[in-house]
Amino acid sequence: MGRESEPSTAAPETSRGPREWPLEPSRAEMGAAIDAVAARIVEHVDSLPSQGAWGNADQADVQRAVRAAREPVPTSGSDLEGLLDYVFAEAVPRSFNTAGPGYLAYIPGGGMFDSALAAWIADSVNRYVGVFAAAPVLAQLEANVVAWFADIIGYPRAARGFLTSGGSLANFTGVVTARRERLPENFLAGVMYTSDQAHHSVAKAAANAGFPASAVRALPSDDRYRLDVGALEDAVKEDRAAGRLPFLVVASAGTTNSGAVDPLHAIADVAAAENLWMHVDGAYGGFFAMTERGRAVMAGLERADSVVLDPHKSLFLPYGTGCLLVRDGGALHRAHSLRADYMPPMQDDADLVDFCEISPELSRGFRGLKVWLPMKRHGLPAFRAALDEKLDLTEWATEQLASLPHVEIVAAPQLTVVAWRWRPETVADAELDELNRELLRRINARDHVYLTGTRLAGRFVIRICVLSHRTHDDRMEAALADVRAAIAELSAELTGS
Ligand SMILES: Cc1ncc(COP(=O)(O)O)c(C=O)c1O
C-alpha cells in the first residue's frame, strides 16, 4: 500500500508547505519493518537449541566488540536492515544464551514468545495504565493477573499487588510497606531478620529503604540451608531487650543458592507472636505453589503479609516482570498513596485499582499484557505441567549425580536447584574448591549447558537450576553426559593415565 492511500500518515499540507515526519512511519513502512524484525526473531528463537549454551565468544573478541559498541550519538538515521544485522549477528551472540534450553545457571526463566508478542502490542498501543480512569479495562486486566497470582498462593480477596520490573524492586517495595505498617516515622531503631541464604536484594532493599547495614540480621541457616527459627526467636528477644524495634522477617521460598524453602509456618508463628511483618521472597520458588509438590514444601506461604513472585523466573516470561502481593491490600495503599492537583480523581471503590496509588511508579509500561496473553493463551495447567516437568528433571539429575563415584550432593533439591561437588579420595579437602572450579569450567567448555557455582557452608559447589520452559530431558541427558565426560577427563589427569 502506498503513502497516497494512507490518510493517517500522509504528510499534511500547511501554510508552510508539505512537511515530513520522520519519526512517524507510514502503514507501508510499519508493515515492512514488522516483517523484517519478525523474520530475524523467528530465525533466532527457532535456533535457540542449536546455539551455544553460553555465547562463549573469546574474551578478546568480546572486548573488541564492546569497544566498537561505544559509539557517538547518531547525527543521521540508518537503514533498519543494517541495524538488525548488527543486533542479531554482532551484539546478541556475545551474551549468555539465557533463553536457550542449556541455560541451567543462576535462575533461568527462558522468555516465552507470547510475552514478546504482548510487549510488542503493549508498546505499540502505549496506553496509560498507572491510573484506572485512563484505561479502565487494561488496568483491570492487569489487576486480574495479580488476582490470579493471589489465588495461586492462597491469598484472600482483599489482597492487592502490582507488577514490578523484577524481584529486587518487589522486595524493596515489600520492605517499604512493612516499614510503613510496623515502624514510627523515625524508623532508624527498626531491625529486620532474614537468613544467611537470603538473596542479596533483601539487604539492598533495606539499604535503599533507608536502613543502616546494622539493621539487617542475617541469621544462621540449618543443615538444609533453611532459616533457623530458634535463632530468629533469640535475636528478636535480644534486640527488644536492647531497646531496638524488631519489625520484619524476610523468609525465602526458594533460595538462589540451593532452592531452600524456609519453615514458613514456624516463621509465621514467630511473626504473629512478635508482631513482625512477614515478607516471603518467592522470586524463584513462589510459582511452584501451583504444583502439588511445591505446595507441600511451601506450606504456610499464605500466612505471609507480603510475597514476591517473579514471572520472569518461574513463569518463564522474559526479563522485566516481577510481582509484589500484599495480603492486606490497604497496606500498599497506605504506603504509596499521595495526591496532586494535576492528577485525575482516583477510584473510591476498593475493587478498582489505581496502580499509582499502590506502587512507587506513576507512568509505567503495560506489563500486565506480558503475563495476561501467555496465561490466557495456554491456561494455568500448561504452566503447572511445565513446573512439574522441571521438578522431575531435577530429581532425575540428582539421582544421576548421586550415582557417580565421589560426587557429593551438598544440597538435595527442595525445588529445582541441586548443589553438588566432586570429591575424589586422592584430593585434599583444601584443594576441592579449585578442583570443582576447574570441573565447572570443563563442563561449560562443552557448550551444551551453562552451569554456575556458589558457596555453601564455606565450600565451593556446582549448581544446576532447571527452570526454563525450553529445558527438557534431552538437554538434561546432555548435561549429565558432559558432567561424566569432564569428570573422566579430570580423573585421568589426576591419576596421570
Ligand atoms: C530468590 C531471589 N530473590 C530475588 C531475586 C532478585 O530478582 P530480580 O533479579 O528479578 O531483581 C532473585 C534473582 O535471582 C532471586 O533468586
The ligand as a Gaussian input file, in Angstrom:
#p B3LYP/6-31G(d) Opt

LIG

0 1
 C       15.438000     -15.597000      45.486000
 C       15.626000     -14.340000      44.676000
 N       15.127000     -13.195000      45.124000
 C       15.251000     -12.043000      44.445000
 C       15.924000     -12.007000      43.248000
 C       16.063000     -10.710000      42.505000
 O       15.217000     -10.716000      41.415000
 P       15.479000      -9.808000      40.129000
 O       16.761000     -10.318000      39.534000
 O       14.278000     -10.074000      39.291000
 O       15.588000      -8.405000      40.564000
 C       16.476000     -13.191000      42.733000
 C       17.206000     -13.189000      41.455000
 O       17.731000     -14.170000      41.023000
 C       16.311000     -14.390000      43.456000
 O       16.813000     -15.552000      43.016000

